[in-house]
């Protein structure tokens, strides 16, 4: 890719998972990539992958809940380039646990990162895009933003909020030539289900009335993740395509899991659909084990 076609791209949450792959792929194509992460001590995996593919990234410390770190990075981009072409809001994590096992802090922290963090960064970059009447904001959502599961109420709430915010923002920014796009992956075996998963403060408390249920759901989820063979590189490929396309789709469901669940939810009566989901999730669960 020639330098005349390279984009100025800012990506959050690039220390692992989708963010790492997106940053490495776009850098290898010749784009100017600001790869940000909360903890710079975790940059080695990213740099190794970027080096393997051939490319360069500008690694910067950025915590989406810290407006000072956001301002520092945005000011650098503004001073060096004067504009930003692409923002990929990828930073996030999964908070697992039944609602009663979640503390106020558990829920607020989940929303601060997955939802308010997106708003913090989006608010900061819009002026850089609006001044040129162009740009793309790509929000990494989830099938969890379209269909809820037991034991993930905080995570579901954060992604449902992201979906609604993105729909509204898409209409508001269209007059400035700024496109807002959603990517809604199903389940992929990335660190979001391992290192980047947090559990409710009462999740592992045997005295919790939800203890047996939570342990069962967690085991079922991890068994599914461990046998999931979807390639997370496909999300990076999709981001590349959305950047290249002049008029990309607002909503992008990259895998069969997401599309099937959305179709079933849309066309089946809700009580029937939920019965199917519960039967899958609670298969083998002994309800007599609950307190």
VOGU-3710 file (C-alpha; in Angstrom, 3 decimals, decimal comma):
1> xxxxxxxxxx> 0,000/0,000/0,000  1,432/3,371/-0,933  1,735/6,089/1,651  -0,848/8,181/-0,216  -3,486/5,573/0,613  -2,461/4,906/4,206  -4,879/5,815/6,981  -4,303/7,258/10,434  -5,853/4,634/12,713  -6,367/4,523/16,480
11> xxxxxxxxxx> -7,163/1,159/18,091  -7,849/0,438/21,769  -7,194/-2,786/23,650  -4,327/-4,035/21,467  -2,386/-6,081/24,034  -4,265/-9,259/23,044  -7,191/-10,751/21,147  -8,992/-8,926/18,362  -7,205/-5,660/19,056  -3,751/-7,188/18,670
21> xxxxxxxxxx> -4,669/-8,893/15,400  -6,395/-5,813/13,983  -3,404/-3,608/14,783  -0,868/-6,074/13,361  -2,852/-6,623/10,174  -3,479/-2,953/9,461  0,142/-2,054/10,225  1,352/-4,695/7,772  -0,752/-2,994/5,082  1,124/0,264/5,554
31> xxxxxxxxxx> -1,363/2,174/7,691  -0,190/4,456/10,485  -1,500/2,597/13,515  -1,677/3,989/17,033  -1,989/0,778/19,029  -3,106/1,628/22,535  -3,377/-0,391/25,722  -3,893/0,295/29,402  -0,720/-1,473/30,550  2,370/-1,008/28,378
41> xxxxxxxxxx> 4,063/-3,936/30,120  1,816/-6,153/27,976  3,003/-4,860/24,600  5,484/-7,663/23,820  2,919/-9,977/22,195  1,743/-7,170/19,916  5,252/-6,134/18,905  6,201/-9,735/18,203  3,187/-10,206/15,913  3,772/-6,897/14,151
51> xxxxxxxxxx> 7,414/-7,824/13,566  6,412/-11,244/12,238  4,073/-9,715/9,674  6,317/-6,827/8,766  5,076/-3,432/9,793  5,298/-0,779/12,462  2,946/0,406/15,169  3,022/3,360/17,500  2,282/1,861/20,913  0,741/4,296/23,364
61> xxxxxxxxxx> -0,599/4,003/26,896  -4,304/4,715/26,932  -6,921/3,789/29,500  -10,398/4,423/28,120  -11,599/5,304/31,637  -8,832/7,907/32,060  -9,619/11,095/30,151  -6,102/12,462/30,661  -4,530/9,503/28,865  -7,102/9,875/26,087
71> xxxxxxxxxx> -6,353/13,576/25,712  -2,622/12,915/25,618  -2,937/10,486/22,707  -5,482/12,573/20,790  -3,318/15,682/21,135  -0,336/13,770/19,743  -2,355/12,628/16,734  -3,737/16,130/16,185  -0,306/17,739/16,415  1,423/15,183/14,175
81> xxxxxxxxxx> -1,272/14,622/11,556  -4,103/17,090/12,100  -6,755/14,437/11,613  -7,788/10,832/12,317  -9,287/8,519/9,690  -10,324/5,484/11,728  -11,158/4,748/15,365  -11,571/1,109/16,414  -13,178/0,908/19,858  -12,084/-2,569/20,884
91> xxxxxxxxxx> -11,088/-2,344/24,563  -13,334/-4,338/26,862  -13,694/-7,343/29,112  -16,286/-9,872/30,303  -17,758/-9,701/33,786  -19,296/-13,054/34,723  -21,714/-13,803/37,510  -25,359/-13,781/38,522  -26,826/-10,363/39,223  -27,152/-10,899/42,973
101> xxxxxxxxxx> -23,506/-11,998/43,130  -22,373/-8,794/41,408  -21,478/-5,787/43,518  -22,282/-2,226/42,485  -18,568/-1,834/41,788  -18,536/-4,928/39,539  -21,337/-3,526/37,405  -20,074/0,047/37,312  -16,553/-1,065/36,343  -18,007/-3,149/33,506
111> xxxxxxxxxx> -19,974/-0,187/32,181  -17,047/2,217/32,652  -14,810/0,199/30,336  -17,200/-1,365/27,822  -19,595/1,559/27,422  -18,489/4,851/28,945  -14,923/4,187/27,783  -16,191/4,023/24,194  -18,033/7,288/24,697  -14,986/8,967/26,250
121> xxxxxxxxxx> -12,761/8,175/23,292  -15,430/8,745/20,646  -16,177/12,207/22,023  -12,467/13,037/21,832  -11,967/11,973/18,205  -15,131/13,328/16,577  -13,719/16,876/16,141  -10,694/15,432/14,274  -13,075/13,716/11,857  -15,720/16,400/11,641
131> xxxxxxxxxx> -13,216/19,024/10,540  -12,534/16,973/7,375  -16,130/15,721/7,049  -14,986/12,123/6,926  -13,948/9,228/9,131  -15,057/5,856/10,429  -15,786/4,791/14,001  -15,823/0,995/14,301  -17,267/-0,318/17,564  -16,497/-3,917/18,477
141> xxxxxxxxxx> -19,724/-5,147/20,016  -20,807/-8,784/20,437  -23,636/-11,217/19,905  -24,124/-10,451/23,616  -25,340/-7,025/22,510  -28,182/-8,642/20,591  -29,097/-11,625/22,748  -28,682/-12,016/26,512  -27,482/-15,053/28,448  -27,790/-15,934/32,150
151> xxxxxxxxxx> -24,701/-15,201/34,202  -23,622/-12,327/31,952  -26,087/-9,591/32,850  -23,445/-6,881/33,351  -21,644/-7,738/30,110  -24,925/-7,986/28,198  -26,025/-4,613/29,556  -22,760/-2,959/28,474  -23,021/-4,324/24,935  -26,742/-3,581/24,595
161> xxxxxxxxxx> -25,953/-0,003/25,631  -23,190/0,117/23,013  -25,634/-1,047/20,331  -28,167/1,670/21,157  -25,505/4,367/21,415  -24,021/3,359/18,060  -27,405/3,446/16,305  -28,101/6,950/17,565  -24,580/8,192/16,855  -24,695/6,840/13,289
171> xxxxxxxxxx> -27,585/9,167/12,454  -26,075/12,155/14,257  -22,708/11,983/12,500  -23,905/11,127/8,993  -24,251/14,852/8,169  -20,499/15,197/8,681  -19,599/12,246/6,503  -18,553/10,199/9,565  -19,613/6,555/9,465  -20,362/4,574/12,629
181> xxxxxxxxxx> -20,105/0,798/12,245  -20,724/-2,199/14,498  -19,004/-5,588/14,484  -20,903/-8,246/16,442  -18,791/-11,405/16,813  -19,992/-14,646/18,294  -17,635/-16,720/20,447  -13,923/-16,810/19,621  -11,150/-18,359/21,683  -9,339/-15,179/22,702
191> xxxxxxxxxx> -8,105/-13,810/26,020  -11,440/-12,098/26,649  -12,642/-15,447/28,039  -9,408/-16,128/29,893  -7,071/-13,383/31,090  -9,624/-10,636/30,407  -12,555/-12,205/32,244  -13,497/-10,947/35,685  -15,836/-12,733/38,029  -18,467/-11,334/40,370
201> xxxxxxxxxx> -17,201/-10,692/43,885  -19,415/-13,511/45,161  -18,936/-15,859/42,189  -16,828/-18,467/44,011  -18,634/-18,221/47,330  -20,189/-21,637/48,115  -22,743/-19,864/50,299  -24,171/-17,977/47,342  -27,574/-19,310/46,227  -26,221/-19,035/42,658
211> xxxxxxxxxx> -22,973/-20,902/43,287  -23,975/-24,184/41,605  -25,560/-22,373/38,656  -22,586/-20,063/38,148  -20,068/-22,891/38,244  -22,146/-24,871/35,739  -22,524/-21,944/33,320  -18,837/-21,115/33,532  -17,864/-24,704/32,776  -20,291/-24,897/29,852
221> xxxxxxxxxx> -18,946/-21,633/28,440  -15,293/-22,646/28,735  -15,985/-26,061/27,212  -17,554/-24,252/24,263  -14,661/-21,784/23,999  -12,081/-24,587/24,156  -13,752/-26,340/21,225  -14,324/-23,177/19,221  -12,259/-23,179/16,040  -13,273/-19,836/14,563
231> xxxxxxxxxx> -10,239/-17,880/13,500  -10,113/-14,483/15,282  -8,064/-13,204/12,346  -11,396/-13,039/10,508  -12,338/-10,038/12,643  -9,153/-8,243/11,586  -9,929/-9,093/7,954  -13,433/-7,678/8,389  -12,070/-4,434/9,848  -9,764/-4,143/6,841
241> xxxxxxxxxx> -12,735/-4,573/4,482  -14,853/-2,012/6,335  -12,029/0,509/6,061  -11,723/-0,100/2,328  -15,447/-0,007/1,526  -17,018/3,312/0,607  -20,441/2,465/2,006  -20,066/-0,468/4,427  -22,960/-2,001/6,332  -23,765/-0,480/9,713
251> xxxxxxxxxx> -24,234/-3,865/11,386  -21,701/-6,636/10,656  -22,164/-10,197/11,931  -18,999/-12,081/10,971  -19,932/-15,629/11,947  -22,752/-18,150/11,788  -23,318/-18,266/15,550  -24,325/-14,626/15,695  -26,480/-14,743/12,572  -28,344/-17,892/13,661
261> xxxxxxxxxx> -29,063/-16,594/17,154  -30,327/-13,286/15,802  -32,570/-14,983/13,252  -34,005/-17,415/15,811  -34,651/-14,594/18,252  -36,342/-12,549/15,543  -38,686/-15,192/14,171  -39,417/-17,463/17,142  -41,800/-16,467/19,933  -39,652/-15,221/22,797
271> xxxxxxxxxx> -40,746/-17,911/25,277  -39,846/-20,666/22,810  -36,511/-19,106/21,954  -35,563/-18,631/25,595  -36,507/-22,235/26,349  -34,088/-23,389/23,644  -31,295/-21,216/25,040  -31,902/-22,365/28,608  -31,912/-26,009/27,529  -28,531/-25,531/25,872
281> xxxxxxxxxx> -26,946/-23,590/28,724  -28,380/-25,656/31,569  -27,879/-29,047/29,939  -26,777/-31,452/32,679  -27,460/-28,972/35,465  -28,779/-30,474/38,690  -31,275/-27,956/40,040  -31,371/-29,816/43,359  -27,836/-28,479/43,941  -29,174/-24,930/44,347
291> x> -29,726/-23,613/47,853
//
